[in-house]
Amino acid sequence: MALSRASMRRLSSLRSSNLRACTSYLQPRLIRPQGVSWVPQRLIHKDGLDTADGKKLDVTQQLREEWSSYNHFPEASSASQFVDGQTVTVHGFLSQRRISSKKLIFANVQVDNGPSIQIVSHSEPSDESSPPPEHEAHLALKALPLHSPVAVTGIVASQKGNQDLSAPTDKEVPGTFPKGVTHLEISLQKIQPLNTFPKDIIVSKGVQFPPSARHLQIRFDDALQARLRVRPKIGHELRKSLTELNFTEVETPILFKSTPEGAREFLVPTRRAGLAYALPQSPQQYKQILMSSGIRGYYQFARCFRDEDLRADRQPEFTQLDLEMSFATGQDVMRTVESIMKDLMKSLNNQFDLVQSGEERYPVPKKTSSSDPTENPCWPVSDQPFPRLTYEEAMSRFGVDKPDTRIPFEITTNLPLPPSFTSMISPLPNPTIDAFLFSPTNKDSPDHIQQTTTFIHTFLSTLPPSLSHNPHGAPTALIIDTSKPLMGLSPLGFPGFDTLTSHPSFTSLTSGDVLFLQARPSTPTFTGGSTALGTLRSLLHPAAISSNLLPPPSPHSFHFLWVTNFPLFTPSNPDTTDPGQGGTSGFSSTHHPFTAPLTTHDVDLLLTNPLAAKADHYDLVLNGVELGGGSRRIHTAKMQEYVFREILQMTDKGVAQFSHLLEALRAGCPPHAGFALGFDRLCAVLTGTDSVRDVIAFPKSMKGEDLTVKSPGKITSEELATYHLAFRPKEKKKEE
């Protein structure tokens, strides 16, 4: 980016030597469209820089002068200095500029966690040969590239907002602003660039930068920036609530060891041959050891690592709010978690509003503290306990173990429809038929049946293969039409029609309703996280909203519930990549192998039918998102070893990996229970987004890559040798 000689002469006539920053030697890399790689460019010109008098500045001199101009700048003012008529200095980015005339310029300075700031520059020089400093600042403001970092000095012309005069001012911290002030107007006296923003980076409203330019996305994306600011405030409120409940924050090690808890781990090699650390899946074992050490209540915001398949709400490294309580049951933990969540919601209502900007919804600080947070709260919360569903009830009514109760249609299970119909929708000999009724809101339209028919055909044609090619049968949709025989339900036949319409869930069928049916194997209990119809129900709801066939849920609806009484063990799935606990029993722990049986009866089932045993395991669900899970733990060494050896059938070597935990339990460990709250997921749901990537500054991609810094990186043979490792030779292809 080079300036003309004429521009250079004009700038050199200014007294402020820092304006040479406008002739930056930097040649920034071009922001390219998504998917196009960056091309490295040389940042320093070999030949130096032309000056106004035609001389050359060598690189060293150029760097020295520019470095000096960038690094000697006035200190930012503190909150108490922002008084009308007072001279102040603010630091920020020059974000907008409106040139009203040659003599009048308005500009905005973007500051972090502060009010909106407008700069007004009015200049009428009387002597062109010796212009006043304000005129130099006026020209500088006009010439500086937008989005450059600046130090602005001027006089406070006006302030808006309800300033909190009672706020303490004994601490004069530079860069702070008076509480309650939402807008500042400053008459410009001086502006100093602290770097320059290059012209080849194009910024427009709603711009989407490539992942490699995450720093720019954060700077120019209001929603992303707002969520990143709210995230630590959510953490602060949770930490404050737990501290008030006498919990102790304890940091546990990141460098752990490999133990078969259930998920695949990341290993960290060492320079000691054959030895490696493992990054923790969770602090589970450390916090149980803490219970044996006498810590009554523990918590920490823990970094956790799992090498598993990724999706919108899952990252290979994530943060969870981890807690454990000794001399406690699962009921005690659930009450504690409810308490801190209600405190958090009330605090958010006191501090923030949820705003809608285009398709984005995100929190912003309240403009006034005088509003009543109990009136139309953005994060409503009841004083009543959260509703509770058993796992079996959740799977039966909603077809998923993390139900979104805002979805208006529930599943009716085990409909006794005739074999003549079931054979048409499933190859299973005696399937269980589940169904739900979808009632669109477009029935006032004269062609509503045709609209619904078109929507259903499109929806079914775009289902994922797991549903459309389900070996138990694809989903079936029957559209109710009272003008047709049997109301459009002719495939059911007369017996099936009579059975359906006599069922309490289907007595009020109207034209335009859609009956969805799905077959599944007849089993006494549910397994897994969802049924085929439950998955379809979860997909149908947003699709119907997008097609204006259902109203969207209120942006201020937050439906918490507990799902309890999960199966203690789950049959092994050969298609999963999770290693489980490495036993030979044919099943693994649903939660983890430290979970206690629910009742004495479930302890008895360990001897006869472990897959029928229930766990004292509970998940917290918010709007269909599993925020976290917990359980009462096995707190005696004998029971824990019995589960390892006799139930999961782990080897001696596998059991030995947990020797540290067994020793801690053997030392008179008290009964204890705990919980782990997915902090990233919580922040995402509360700030109006479906993806945890929107609340993480530098998230990983779906391949587990950090595209900002290009990690993971390739490792060389020399680096491997340091850790006594080597590349495995490629296997030769077998000849056919």
C-alpha positions in Angstrom: 0.0 0.0 0.0 2.0 3.1 -1.2 1.0 6.8 -1.1 1.7 9.2 -3.9 4.5 11.8 -3.6 1.8 14.6 -3.4 0.1 12.8 -0.5 3.5 12.3 1.2 4.3 16.1 1.0 0.9 17.0 2.4 1.3 14.7 5.3 4.9 15.7 6.0 3.8 19.3 6.4 1.9 18.3 9.5 3.6 18.7 12.9 2.5 15.4 14.2 5.3 13.0 13.2 3.1 10.1 14.1 1.2 10.7 10.9 3.9 9.0 9.0 2.1 5.8 10.2 -0.1 6.5 7.2 2.8 5.5 5.0 3.1 2.1 6.6 5.7 -0.3 5.2 3.4 -3.1 6.0 2.0 -5.0 3.1 -0.8 -7.1 4.7 -1.9 -10.4 3.3 -5.1 -10.2 1.2 -8.3 -11.5 2.8 -9.4 -14.0 0.3 -12.8 -15.7 -0.1 -13.7 -18.7 2.0 -11.8 -21.8 0.9 -9.0 -20.0 -0.9 -5.6 -20.3 0.9 -3.5 -17.3 1.9 -0.4 -16.4 0.0 2.5 -15.3 2.2 3.9 -11.9 1.2 7.0 -10.0 2.2 6.2 -7.5 4.9 9.2 -5.2 4.6 10.2 -3.4 1.4 13.8 -4.2 0.5 14.5 -0.7 -0.9 13.2 1.3 2.0 10.7 4.2 1.6 10.6 7.4 -0.4 10.2 10.5 1.7 8.8 13.9 0.7 12.3 15.3 -0.2 13.1 12.4 -2.4 15.5 10.7 -0.1 15.4 7.1 0.9 14.8 5.9 4.5 16.5 2.6 5.1 14.6 -0.2 6.7 16.2 0.3 10.1 15.5 4.0 10.2 12.0 3.4 8.9 11.3 0.8 11.6 12.7 3.0 14.3 10.7 6.1 13.4 7.4 4.3 12.9 7.9 2.2 16.1 8.5 5.3 18.1 5.4 7.0 16.7 3.3 4.0 17.5 4.6 3.4 21.0 4.6 6.9 22.6 1.0 7.8 23.1 -1.0 9.4 25.9 -2.6 7.3 28.7 -6.3 6.7 28.5 -8.5 8.6 30.9 -10.2 7.0 33.9 -13.9 7.0 34.7 -13.8 10.0 37.0 -12.3 12.3 34.4 -15.3 12.1 32.1 -16.8 15.4 33.1 -18.4 17.8 30.6 -15.7 20.3 29.5 -12.8 18.1 30.7 -10.0 17.0 28.4 -9.9 13.2 28.1 -8.1 10.6 26.0 -9.7 7.3 24.7 -8.1 4.4 23.0 -10.0 2.4 20.4 -10.6 1.7 16.7 -11.7 4.3 14.2 -14.9 2.6 13.1 -16.9 5.1 11.2 -16.4 8.6 9.6 -19.0 11.0 8.1 -17.5 14.1 6.3 -20.2 16.7 6.5 -18.0 19.4 4.9 -14.4 20.5 4.7 -14.8 22.0 8.1 -16.9 19.4 9.9 -16.3 15.7 10.4 -18.1 13.2 12.6 -16.4 9.9 13.5 -16.9 7.0 15.8 -14.4 5.2 18.0 -15.1 1.6 18.9 -14.0 0.8 22.5 -14.2 -2.5 24.4 -16.9 -2.8 27.0 -17.6 0.9 26.9 -20.1 3.4 25.6 -20.6 4.5 22.0 -18.2 7.4 21.3 -18.6 10.1 18.7 -15.8 12.4 17.7 -16.6 15.8 16.3 -13.9 17.7 14.5 -14.6 21.4 13.5 -11.7 23.3 12.0 -11.4 26.9 10.6 -7.7 27.7 10.3 -6.8 31.4 10.3 -3.2 31.1 9.2 -2.5 28.4 6.6 1.3 28.7 7.1 0.9 27.8 10.8 -2.3 25.8 11.3 -3.4 25.2 14.9 -3.2 21.6 16.3 -6.9 21.1 15.9 -6.6 21.6 12.2 -3.8 19.1 12.0 -6.0 16.6 13.9 -8.8 17.5 11.5 -6.7 16.6 8.5 -5.4 13.5 10.2 -8.9 12.3 11.1 -9.9 12.7 7.4 -6.8 10.8 6.1 -6.6 7.9 8.5 -7.8 4.5 7.2 -11.0 3.3 8.9 -10.6 0.5 11.5 -7.1 1.7 12.5 -6.3 1.7 16.3 -6.0 5.3 17.6 -5.5 7.4 20.7 -8.0 10.3 20.6 -7.7 13.4 22.9 -10.5 15.9 23.1 -13.0 17.7 25.3 -16.1 16.0 26.6 -19.0 17.8 24.9 -21.9 15.7 26.1 -22.8 12.4 27.8 -26.0 10.3 27.6 -27.3 7.6 29.9 -28.1 7.3 33.5 -24.7 7.7 35.2 -24.3 5.9 38.4 -22.9 8.6 40.7 -22.8 6.2 43.6 -20.2 4.0 41.8 -16.9 4.1 43.7 -14.2 6.3 42.1 -11.3 5.6 44.5 -9.6 3.4 42.0 -8.4 5.5 39.0 -8.0 2.8 36.4 -7.0 4.1 32.9 -9.3 3.0 30.1 -12.5 2.9 32.2 -15.7 4.8 31.7 -18.3 6.1 34.1 -21.0 3.4 34.8 -24.3 4.0 33.3 -23.0 6.3 30.5 -24.1 4.9 27.1 -22.9 7.6 24.7 -20.1 10.2 24.7 -19.4 13.1 22.4 -15.9 14.4 22.3 -14.6 17.5 20.5 -11.4 16.5 18.8 -8.1 18.1 19.7 -5.6 15.4 18.7 -5.7 12.0 17.1 -2.7 9.6 16.9 -2.7 6.4 14.9 -1.2 3.4 16.7 -1.1 1.3 13.5 -3.0 1.4 10.2 -5.6 -0.8 8.7 -4.8 -2.0 5.2 -7.0 -1.1 2.2 -6.9 -4.7 0.8 -9.1 -6.0 3.7 -12.6 -5.3 2.7 -15.1 -4.7 5.5 -18.9 -4.5 4.9 -22.0 -5.1 6.9 -22.4 -8.8 7.7 -19.0 -9.7 6.3 -17.9 -13.3 6.8 -14.2 -13.7 7.0 -12.5 -17.1 6.5 -11.7 -19.1 9.6 -8.1 -18.2 9.2 -9.0 -14.5 9.9 -11.0 -15.2 13.1 -9.5 -12.1 14.7 -11.3 -10.0 12.1 -14.6 -11.9 12.5 -14.5 -11.2 16.2 -13.8 -7.5 15.7 -16.6 -6.9 13.1 -19.2 -9.4 14.2 -21.4 -7.7 16.8 -23.1 -11.0 17.8 -19.9 -12.9 18.2 -18.3 -10.1 20.1 -21.3 -9.8 22.4 -21.3 -13.5 23.2 -17.6 -13.6 24.0 -18.2 -10.7 26.4 -21.1 -12.3 28.1 -19.4 -15.7 28.5 -17.1 -14.6 31.4 -20.0 -12.9 33.1 -21.9 -16.1 33.1 -18.9 -17.9 34.6 -18.6 -15.1 37.2 -22.2 -15.5 38.4 -21.9 -19.3 38.6 -18.6 -19.0 40.5 -20.2 -16.5 42.9 -23.2 -18.7 43.6 -21.0 -21.8 44.3 -18.7 -19.8 46.6 -21.7 -18.6 48.5 -22.7 -22.2 49.0 -19.3 -22.9 50.6 -17.9 -24.8 47.6 -14.1 -24.8 47.3 -12.5 -24.2 43.8 -9.7 -26.7 43.2 -7.6 -27.0 40.1 -6.8 -30.5 39.0 -4.0 -31.6 36.6 -4.2 -31.4 32.9 -1.5 -34.0 32.3 -3.3 -37.1 33.5 -2.9 -40.8 32.5 -4.8 -43.0 30.2 -7.8 -44.8 31.8 -10.7 -46.4 30.1 -13.6 -44.1 31.1 -15.5 -44.4 27.9 -14.3 -41.8 25.3 -11.1 -41.8 23.3 -8.3 -39.8 24.7 -5.5 -37.5 23.4 -2.1 -38.9 24.4 0.9 -36.6 25.2 4.3 -38.4 24.6 7.2 -37.7 26.9 11.0 -38.0 26.5 11.0 -41.0 28.8 10.8 -44.1 26.5 7.4 -45.8 26.6 5.7 -43.3 28.9 2.9 -40.9 27.9 0.4 -38.6 29.6 -3.2 -38.4 28.6 -5.3 -35.2 28.5 -8.3 -35.7 30.9 -11.7 -36.5 29.5 -13.0 -34.9 32.7 -11.6 -34.4 36.3 -13.9 -37.3 37.4 -11.3 -39.4 39.2 -9.5 -36.4 40.8 -12.7 -35.0 42.2 -13.7 -38.3 43.7 -10.2 -38.5 45.3 -10.9 -35.0 46.7 -14.1 -36.3 48.3 -12.0 -38.9 50.2 -9.5 -36.1 51.1 -12.2 -34.2 53.1 -13.2 -31.5 50.6 -16.9 -31.2 51.3 -17.9 -29.4 48.1 -15.6 -29.0 45.1 -15.9 -27.1 41.8 -13.8 -25.9 38.9 -14.1 -24.6 35.4 -12.2 -27.5 33.9 -10.7 -27.9 30.5 -11.5 -31.4 29.1 -10.4 -33.2 26.0 -12.1 -36.0 24.0 -11.0 -37.4 20.7 -14.5 -38.0 19.3 -16.6 -37.2 16.3 -17.5 -33.5 16.2 -20.8 -31.7 15.6 -22.2 -28.2 16.3 -22.3 -28.7 20.1 -19.1 -30.7 20.5 -15.4 -29.7 20.4 -12.3 -31.9 21.0 -11.4 -29.4 23.8 -14.1 -27.8 25.9 -14.9 -26.3 29.2 -17.2 -27.8 31.8 -18.3 -26.5 35.2 -17.4 -29.5 37.3 -18.7 -30.0 40.9 -18.8 -32.8 43.5 -20.5 -33.0 46.9 -19.6 -35.4 49.7 -22.2 -36.7 52.2 -24.7 -36.1 49.4 -27.2 -37.9 47.1 -28.2 -37.2 43.6 -31.2 -35.3 44.9 -28.9 -32.9 46.7 -26.9 -32.3 43.6 -29.9 -31.6 41.5 -31.3 -29.1 44.0 -27.9 -27.3 44.1 -27.6 -27.1 40.3 -31.2 -25.8 40.1 -30.3 -23.1 42.6 -27.2 -21.8 40.8 -29.0 -21.9 37.4 -31.9 -19.8 38.8 -29.4 -17.3 40.3 -27.7 -17.1 36.9 -31.0 -16.4 35.0 -32.0 -13.7 37.5 -28.5 -12.1 37.2 -28.7 -12.1 33.4 -32.1 -10.4 33.6 -30.6 -7.7 35.8 -27.7 -7.0 33.5 -28.7 -7.8 29.9 -31.4 -7.6 27.2 -31.7 -10.1 24.3 -31.8 -8.1 21.0 -32.7 -9.3 17.5 -30.5 -8.1 14.6 -31.4 -9.7 11.3 -31.2 -13.5 11.9 -29.0 -13.1 15.0 -30.2 -12.9 18.6 -27.6 -12.0 21.3 -27.4 -10.2 24.6 -26.4 -6.6 25.1 -26.0 -4.7 28.4 -29.1 -3.0 29.7 -29.2 0.7 28.8 -30.8 1.6 32.1 -30.6 -0.1 35.5 -34.0 1.3 36.5 -36.0 -1.2 34.5 -37.7 -4.0 36.5 -36.0 -7.3 35.6 -39.1 -9.3 36.7 -41.2 -7.5 34.0 -41.1 -9.4 30.7 -37.7 -11.0 31.5 -35.5 -12.2 28.7 -34.4 -15.2 30.7 -37.6 -16.2 32.6 -37.2 -18.7 35.4 -39.8 -20.2 37.8 -39.3 -20.6 41.5 -40.7 -24.1 41.1 -38.4 -27.1 40.9 -37.4 -28.1 37.3 -39.7 -30.8 35.9 -38.4 -34.4 35.9 -38.8 -37.2 33.4 -37.5 -40.7 33.6 -35.4 -41.9 30.7 -38.2 -44.4 29.7 -40.8 -41.6 29.8 -38.7 -39.2 27.8 -38.0 -41.9 25.1 -41.7 -42.9 25.0 -43.2 -39.4 24.8 -40.5 -37.6 22.8 -38.3 -40.3 21.2 -35.1 -38.7 22.6 -33.3 -38.6 26.0 -32.9 -34.8 25.7 -36.4 -33.7 24.7 -37.3 -30.2 23.6 -40.7 -29.7 25.3 -41.3 -26.6 23.2 -42.1 -28.8 20.3 -45.9 -29.1 20.3 -46.4 -32.8 19.2 -45.8 -35.8 21.4 -45.3 -39.4 20.4 -47.9 -42.1 21.0 -46.1 -45.5 21.3 -47.2 -49.0 20.6 -50.3 -48.4 18.4 -52.1 -51.8 17.8 -52.5 -51.4 14.0 -53.4 -54.5 11.9 -50.6 -56.6 10.3 -52.0 -55.7 6.8 -50.8 -52.2 7.4 -47.6 -52.8 9.4 -46.3 -55.1 6.7 -46.5 -52.3 4.2 -44.3 -49.9 6.3 -41.8 -52.4 7.9 -40.1 -55.7 7.2 -40.2 -56.6 10.9 -42.6 -59.5 11.8 -44.1 -57.9 14.9 -43.0 -54.3 15.0 -43.9 -51.6 17.5 -45.6 -48.7 15.8 -45.1 -45.2 17.1 -46.9 -42.1 15.8 -47.5 -38.5 16.3 -49.8 -35.9 14.8 -48.4 -32.8 13.2 -51.0 -30.0 12.9 -49.8 -27.1 10.7 -51.1 -23.6 11.3 -51.9 -22.8 7.6 -55.4 -24.2 7.7 -57.0 -20.8 6.9 -55.5 -20.9 3.4 -57.8 -22.3 0.7 -55.1 -24.6 -0.6 -53.6 -25.5 2.7 -53.7 -29.3 2.0 -51.7 -28.8 -1.2 -49.2 -26.6 0.7 -48.8 -29.2 3.4 -48.5 -32.0 0.8 -45.7 -30.2 -1.0 -43.9 -29.5 2.3 -44.2 -33.2 3.4 -42.9 -34.5 0.1 -39.9 -32.1 0.2 -39.2 -32.9 3.9 -39.3 -36.7 3.5 -37.1 -36.5 0.4 -34.3 -34.7 2.3 -34.1 -36.9 5.3 -30.7 -38.3 6.3 -30.0 -41.9 5.1 -30.4 -43.2 8.7 -34.1 -42.4 8.5 -34.9 -42.7 4.8 -33.1 -46.1 4.5 -33.9 -47.3 8.0 -33.7 -51.2 7.9 -36.8 -51.3 10.1 -38.8 -49.3 7.6 -38.9 -45.7 6.4 -41.2 -43.2 8.1 -44.7 -42.9 6.8 -46.8 -39.7 6.5 -50.6 -39.7 6.0 -52.3 -36.4 5.3 -55.8 -36.1 6.8 -58.3 -35.0 4.2 -62.0 -35.2 5.2 -63.1 -35.1 1.6 -61.5 -38.5 1.0 -62.6 -42.0 2.1 -61.5 -42.7 5.7 -60.3 -39.1 5.9 -57.3 -40.0 3.7 -56.3 -42.9 6.0 -57.3 -45.7 3.6 -54.0 -47.5 3.9 -54.9 -48.3 7.5 -58.1 -50.2 6.4 -61.3 -50.0 8.3 -60.0 -51.9 11.4 -56.9 -49.7 11.6 -58.9 -46.5 11.1 -61.2 -47.5 13.9 -58.3 -48.4 16.2 -56.6 -45.1 15.4 -59.6 -42.7 15.8 -60.7 -44.4 19.0 -57.3 -43.7 20.6 -57.4 -40.6 22.9 -54.5 -39.0 21.0 -56.2 -39.1 17.7 -59.9 -38.3 18.3 -59.8 -34.8 16.9 -58.4 -35.2 13.4 -59.0 -32.3 11.0 -58.1 -31.7 7.3 -54.5 -30.7 6.9 -53.2 -32.7 9.9 -50.4 -35.1 9.1 -50.0 -38.5 10.8 -46.4 -39.7 11.0 -45.8 -43.4 11.7 -42.6 -45.3 12.3 -41.9 -49.0 13.0 -39.2 -50.2 15.4 -38.4 -53.6 17.0 -40.5 -54.7 19.9 -38.3 -54.5 23.0 -39.2 -54.3 26.6 -37.0 -51.2 27.2 -35.5 -48.4 25.2 -31.8 -48.2 24.4 -29.6 -45.4 23.0 -30.3 -41.7 22.9 -33.2 -41.5 20.4 -35.6 -43.5 18.3 -36.1 -43.0 14.6 -39.4 -41.2 15.1 -37.8 -39.0 17.8 -35.1 -37.9 15.4 -37.7 -37.2 12.7 -39.8 -35.2 15.2 -36.7 -33.0 16.1 -36.0 -32.4 12.4 -39.6 -31.7 11.5 -40.1 -28.8 13.9 -37.5 -26.4 12.6 -38.4 -27.3 9.0 -42.0 -26.5 9.6 -41.1 -23.2 11.2 -38.9 -22.3 8.1 -41.9 -23.0 5.8 -44.2 -20.9 8.0 -46.3 -24.0 8.9 -45.6 -23.5 12.7 -44.8 -20.4 14.7 -41.3 -20.1 16.1 -40.9 -20.6 19.8 -40.6 -17.4 21.9 -36.9 -16.2 22.0 -37.5 -15.9 25.8 -38.6 -19.4 26.4 -36.1 -21.5 28.4 -37.5 -24.9 29.3 -35.3 -26.7 31.9 -36.0 -30.3 32.8 -34.2 -33.3 34.4 -34.0 -36.7 32.8 -33.4 -39.4 35.4 -33.1 -43.2 35.9 -31.0 -44.0 32.9 -29.9 -47.6 32.2 -26.8 -48.3 34.2 -25.2 -50.2 31.2 -25.7 -50.0 27.4 -25.1 -52.8 24.9 -21.8 -52.4 23.0 -22.3 -50.9 19.5 -19.9 -52.2 16.9 -20.4 -49.1 14.8 -19.2 -46.6 17.5 -15.7 -45.3 17.7 -15.8 -44.9 21.5 -13.6 -47.6 23.2 -15.9 -47.9 26.3 -14.2 -49.4 29.3 -12.4 -52.2 27.4 -14.2 -55.1 29.2 -15.5 -58.3 27.6 -19.0 -58.2 28.9 -20.6 -57.0 25.7 -21.8 -53.8 27.2 -20.3 -50.6 28.8 -21.3 -48.0 31.4 -24.0 -45.6 30.1 -22.5 -42.7 32.0 -19.1 -43.9 33.3 -18.0 -46.9 35.4 -18.2 -45.0 38.7 -22.0 -44.5 38.6 -24.0 -46.0 41.4 -27.0 -48.3 40.9 -30.3 -46.5 41.6 -31.8 -48.8 44.2 -31.1 -52.0 46.1 -33.2 -53.8 43.5 -30.8 -52.5 40.8 -27.9 -53.8 42.9 -29.5 -57.3 42.8 -30.0 -57.0 39.0 -26.2 -56.7 38.7 -26.1 -60.4 39.5 -28.8 -61.5 37.2 -29.5 -59.0 34.4 -27.1 -56.0 34.4 -28.7 -54.4 31.3 -32.0 -54.1 33.3 -30.4 -52.2 36.1 -31.1 -48.4 36.5 -28.5 -45.8 37.4 -28.7 -42.9 39.8 -27.8 -40.8 36.8 -29.4 -37.5 35.9 -29.1 -35.1 32.9 -30.0 -31.4 32.8 -31.7 -30.5 29.5 -32.5 -27.0 28.3 -34.6 -26.5 25.1 -33.5 -29.9 23.7 -29.8 -29.4 24.6 -28.2 -31.6 27.1 -26.4 -29.1 29.3 -24.7 -31.7 31.5 -25.0 -34.8 33.4 -24.1 -36.3 36.8 -24.7 -39.2 39.1 -24.3 -40.6 42.6 -21.0 -42.4 42.7 -19.9 -45.8 43.9 -18.1 -44.8 47.1 -16.9 -48.2 48.4 -13.8 -49.9 47.0 -15.3 -53.4 47.0 -18.4 -52.4 45.0 -16.3 -50.4 42.5 -13.9 -53.3 42.0 -16.8 -55.7 41.6 -18.2 -53.5 38.8 -14.8 -53.4 37.1 -14.1 -57.1 37.3 -17.3 -59.1 37.5 -19.8 -56.8 35.6 -17.7 -55.1 32.9 -15.2 -58.0 33.0 -12.2 -55.8 32.7 -8.7 -57.4 32.8 -6.4 -57.2 35.8 -4.4 -54.6 33.8 -7.5 -52.6 33.2 -8.5 -52.6 36.8 -4.9 -51.7 37.8 -5.3 -48.4 35.9 -7.8 -47.3 38.5 -5.7 -48.4 41.6 -5.3 -44.8 42.7 -9.1 -44.4 42.8 -9.7 -47.7 44.6 -7.2 -46.7 47.2 -8.9 -43.4 47.8 -12.3 -45.2 48.1 -10.8 -47.7 50.5 -9.7 -44.9 52.9 -13.2 -44.3 54.2 -14.5 -42.2 51.4 -18.0 -40.7 52.2 -21.0 -41.1 50.0 -20.8 -38.5 47.2 -22.5 -37.3 44.0 -21.6 -34.7 41.4 -22.4 -33.0 38.1 -20.6 -31.6 35.1 -22.2 -28.7 33.3 -21.2 -28.1 29.6 -20.2 -24.5 30.0 -19.8 -23.9 26.2 -23.3 -25.3 25.5 -24.8 -23.3 28.4 -23.3 -20.1 27.0 -24.5 -20.9 23.5 -28.2 -21.6 24.5 -28.4 -18.6 26.8 -26.9 -16.2 24.2 -29.2 -17.3 21.4 -27.1 -19.6 19.2 -27.2 -23.3 18.3 -23.4 -23.7 17.9 -20.7 -23.7 20.6 -18.3 -22.2 18.0 -20.2 -18.9 18.5 -19.1 -18.6 22.1 -15.5 -19.9 21.7 -12.9 -17.3 20.5 -10.9 -19.8 18.5 -13.0 -23.0 17.9 -11.9 -26.1 16.1 -13.4 -27.2 12.7 -15.4 -30.3 12.1 -12.1 -32.0 11.4 -10.7 -30.9 14.8 -8.4 -28.3 13.2 -7.7 -24.8 14.4 -7.8 -22.9 11.1 -6.5 -19.7 12.6 -3.1 -21.1 13.5 -3.2 -24.2 11.3 -3.1 -26.9 14.0 -2.5 -29.7 14.4 0.8 -29.5 12.5 2.9 -32.1 10.9 5.6 -33.7 13.1 9.0 -34.5 11.8 11.0 -37.7 12.3 13.5 -35.7 14.4 10.7 -34.5 16.7 9.4 -38.1 17.0 12.8 -39.4 17.9 12.9 -37.0 20.9 9.9 -38.9 22.3 11.1 -42.4 21.3 8.4 -42.6 18.6 8.6 -43.4 14.9 6.2 -43.3 11.9 4.6 -46.6 11.3 5.5 -47.9 7.8 2.7 -48.0 5.3 1.2 -51.4 4.8 1.6 -52.8 1.4 -1.7 -53.4 -0.5 -2.5 -57.1 -0.7 -2.4 -58.4 -4.2 -5.8 -59.6 -5.4 
